[in-house]
Amino acid sequence: MSDDDLMREALTLARQAAAAGEVPVGAVVVKRGEIIGCGYNQPISGQDPTAHAEIVALRGAASLSGNYRLTDCELFVTLEPCAMCAGAIMHARLARVVYGAPDPKTGACGSVVNLFAESRLNHQTAVVGGVLAAESSGLLQAFFSGRRGVVD
């Protein structure tokens, strides 16, 4: 599967988050081309501030693999990870993160800070941004426009 294909899987999960009234962010963890963890935002429904799509997907992947170290895995997420998620990604030792839309308010892959570029941290993760960014951004914009009662 290509990066675009895997991001489409994450977008499907983001739509599930929107349908549940959550901010539409979806994520998948992939190992050698196979999805081993998936998640979408659930902090409101789960009453859990850590239930971001990335964290939910990482938990699933770690549980399935029987190890919290996911060294040969990649994460595909529709929105640039925040600092909390970036920390979890580094602790899991993911090889690569691919995200869709940048997050100018809380993005930790370069939009606000770039934790992955910090050489003093003990693990480096490759980052690719902008994969299906228009689709990811459009989903977020539609969600928040609906929340504000704005009709496009």
C-alpha positions in Angstrom: 0.0 0.0 0.0 1.2 3.5 -0.8 1.4 6.4 1.6 -1.8 7.8 -0.1 -3.6 4.5 0.4 -2.7 4.4 4.1 -3.7 8.0 4.6 -7.1 7.2 3.0 -7.5 4.6 5.7 -6.7 7.2 8.4 -9.2 9.6 6.7 -11.9 6.9 7.0 -11.2 6.7 10.7 -11.3 10.6 10.9 -14.8 10.5 9.4 -15.8 8.1 12.2 -14.6 10.6 14.8 -16.6 13.3 13.2 -19.7 11.1 13.2 -19.2 10.6 16.9 -18.9 14.3 17.5 -15.1 14.2 18.0 -12.5 16.4 16.2 -12.0 14.4 12.9 -8.5 12.9 13.3 -7.7 9.3 12.3 -4.5 7.3 12.5 -3.2 3.9 11.6 0.0 2.1 12.6 1.6 0.0 9.9 4.1 -2.8 10.1 5.6 -4.0 6.8 2.5 -2.8 4.9 -0.1 -4.3 7.2 -2.2 -2.2 9.5 -1.7 -3.4 13.1 -3.3 -0.5 15.0 -6.0 2.1 14.2 -7.7 4.8 16.1 -9.6 8.1 15.9 -10.0 10.9 18.4 -12.0 9.9 21.4 -11.2 12.4 24.3 -14.8 13.6 24.6 -16.5 10.2 24.5 -13.9 8.5 26.5 -13.5 11.4 29.0 -9.7 10.9 28.4 -7.5 13.8 27.4 -4.9 11.3 26.1 -7.3 9.6 23.7 -6.0 11.2 20.6 -6.1 9.2 17.4 -2.4 8.5 17.5 -2.4 7.3 21.1 -5.4 5.0 20.4 -3.6 3.5 17.3 -0.4 3.1 19.2 -2.2 1.3 22.1 -3.8 -1.1 19.6 -0.5 -1.8 17.8 1.4 -2.4 21.0 -1.3 -4.7 22.3 -1.4 -6.7 19.1 2.4 -7.0 18.8 2.9 -7.7 22.5 5.5 -5.0 22.8 5.4 -1.2 23.4 8.4 -0.8 21.2 7.2 -0.5 17.6 10.6 0.0 16.0 9.7 -1.2 12.5 6.4 0.5 12.3 5.0 3.7 10.7 2.2 6.0 11.8 -0.2 7.6 9.3 -2.3 10.4 10.8 -4.6 13.0 9.2 -3.3 15.9 11.4 0.2 16.8 12.5 0.8 15.3 15.9 0.9 17.4 19.0 3.7 17.3 21.6 1.9 14.6 23.7 1.6 12.4 20.7 5.1 13.1 19.4 6.4 12.0 22.8 4.5 8.8 22.6 5.7 8.2 19.1 9.3 8.6 20.1 8.9 6.4 23.2 7.4 3.7 20.9 10.4 4.1 18.6 8.4 4.4 15.4 10.5 4.6 12.3 8.4 7.1 10.5 5.4 9.4 10.9 3.3 10.5 7.9 0.7 13.2 8.4 -1.8 15.0 6.3 -2.7 18.5 7.5 -0.3 20.8 9.3 -1.5 22.1 12.7 -0.5 25.7 13.2 -1.8 25.8 16.8 -0.3 22.6 18.4 1.8 20.9 15.7 5.0 19.3 17.0 6.5 18.3 13.6 7.4 21.8 12.6 4.3 24.0 12.7 4.9 25.2 16.3 7.8 23.1 17.4 9.7 20.2 15.8 10.3 17.6 18.5 11.4 15.1 15.9 14.3 17.4 14.8 15.7 17.6 18.4 19.0 15.7 18.2 19.3 15.7 22.0 16.4 13.2 22.3 17.4 9.6 22.2 15.3 8.5 19.2 14.8 10.1 15.9 11.8 9.5 13.8 11.5 10.4 10.1 8.6 12.7 9.3 6.7 13.3 6.1 4.0 15.9 6.0 1.3 17.0 3.6 0.1 13.6 2.3 -3.5 14.2 1.2 -3.3 17.5 3.1 -6.3 19.0 1.2 -8.6 16.1 2.1 -7.5 16.2 5.8 -7.8 20.0 6.1 -11.2 19.9 4.3 -12.5 17.4 6.8 -11.4 19.5 9.7 -12.7 22.7 8.2 -16.1 21.2 7.5 -16.3 19.9 11.0 -15.5 23.2 12.7 -17.7 25.2 10.2 -20.6 22.9 11.3 -19.8 23.5 14.9 -20.0 27.3 14.3 -23.1 27.0 12.3 -21.4 28.3 9.2 -22.7 26.9 5.9 -20.3 26.8 2.9 
